[in-house]
Amino acid sequence: MSAVAGVAPETLAANNAPLAANQRKRIKAFLKRCRINPRHSQIDLQAYLLLPVQRIPRYKLFVSIFSLSCLLLIKKALFSLKICRNALLLRTQRSRIL
């Protein structure tokens, strides 16, 4: 049984096979051309690949802040509902007395 649904284990093994020497040379040449190209001078490949990993703590922080904000909104809404319920009960009690 494959670890990836719908993909045969032999396909995964073939994808993880080491690169041939000519493939490594072509990849190195491509990366060198990318580094030399003035349009690609702002960020290098390693930094570009690291960006998603660096975002993980930001996402965790965002989710924790967002969940706290939601909890505060829910508490405020419940408090408002409690006030409305108490006011309605008071009004019905007064109308029974009169």
C-alpha positions as CSV (number, residue, x, y, z in Angstrom):
1,M,0.0,0.0,0.0
2,S,1.4,3.4,-1.0
3,A,1.9,6.2,1.5
4,V,0.5,8.6,-1.1
5,A,-3.1,7.8,-2.1
6,G,-3.4,6.8,-5.7
7,V,0.4,6.7,-6.4
8,A,2.1,3.4,-6.8
9,P,5.1,2.7,-4.5
10,E,7.4,2.1,-7.5
11,T,6.5,5.5,-8.9
12,L,7.5,7.1,-5.6
13,A,10.8,5.2,-5.6
14,A,11.5,6.3,-9.2
15,N,10.9,10.0,-8.2
16,N,13.3,9.7,-5.3
17,A,16.1,8.1,-7.4
18,P,19.4,10.0,-7.5
19,L,19.9,12.4,-10.4
20,A,22.2,11.4,-13.3
21,A,25.4,13.4,-13.7
22,N,24.2,15.3,-16.7
23,Q,20.9,16.3,-14.9
24,R,22.9,17.6,-12.0
25,K,25.1,19.6,-14.3
26,R,22.0,21.1,-16.1
27,I,20.4,22.0,-12.8
28,K,23.6,23.6,-11.5
29,A,24.0,25.6,-14.8
30,F,20.4,26.7,-14.5
31,L,20.8,27.9,-10.9
32,K,24.0,29.7,-11.8
33,R,22.2,31.5,-14.7
34,C,19.5,32.5,-12.3
35,R,22.0,33.9,-9.8
36,I,23.8,35.9,-12.5
37,N,20.6,37.3,-14.0
38,P,20.1,40.9,-12.8
39,R,16.3,40.4,-12.6
40,H,16.8,37.7,-10.0
41,S,19.1,39.7,-7.7
42,Q,16.6,40.5,-5.1
43,I,16.4,37.1,-3.4
44,D,18.3,33.9,-3.8
45,L,16.8,30.4,-4.2
46,Q,17.6,29.3,-0.6
47,A,15.9,32.4,0.8
48,Y,13.0,32.0,-1.5
49,L,12.5,28.3,-0.5
50,L,12.8,29.3,3.2
51,L,9.9,31.8,3.1
52,P,7.0,29.4,3.5
53,V,8.8,27.8,6.5
54,Q,9.2,31.2,8.1
55,R,5.5,31.9,7.7
56,I,4.5,28.9,9.9
57,P,5.0,30.8,13.2
58,R,3.1,33.8,11.8
59,Y,0.2,31.6,10.9
60,K,0.2,30.1,14.4
61,L,0.2,33.5,15.9
62,F,-2.6,34.7,13.6
63,V,-4.7,31.7,14.5
64,S,-4.2,32.2,18.3
65,I,-5.0,35.9,18.1
66,F,-8.0,35.3,15.8
67,S,-9.4,32.6,18.2
68,L,-9.0,34.9,21.2
69,S,-10.8,37.7,19.3
70,C,-13.6,35.3,18.5
71,L,-13.9,34.2,22.1
72,L,-14.1,37.9,23.2
73,L,-16.8,38.6,20.6
74,I,-18.8,35.5,21.8
75,K,-18.5,36.6,25.4
76,K,-19.7,40.1,24.5
77,A,-22.6,38.7,22.5
78,L,-23.6,36.3,25.3
79,F,-23.4,39.2,27.8
80,S,-25.7,41.3,25.5
81,L,-28.1,38.4,25.2
82,K,-28.2,38.1,29.0
83,I,-29.0,41.8,29.4
84,C,-31.7,41.6,26.8
85,R,-33.2,38.5,28.4
86,N,-33.2,40.2,31.8
87,A,-34.8,43.3,30.4
88,L,-37.5,41.2,28.7
89,L,-38.1,39.3,32.0
90,L,-38.4,42.5,33.9
91,R,-40.9,43.9,31.3
92,T,-43.0,40.8,31.4
93,Q,-43.0,40.8,35.2
94,R,-44.1,44.4,35.3
95,S,-46.9,43.8,32.8
96,R,-48.2,41.0,35.0
97,I,-48.3,43.2,38.1
98,L,-50.2,45.9,36.2
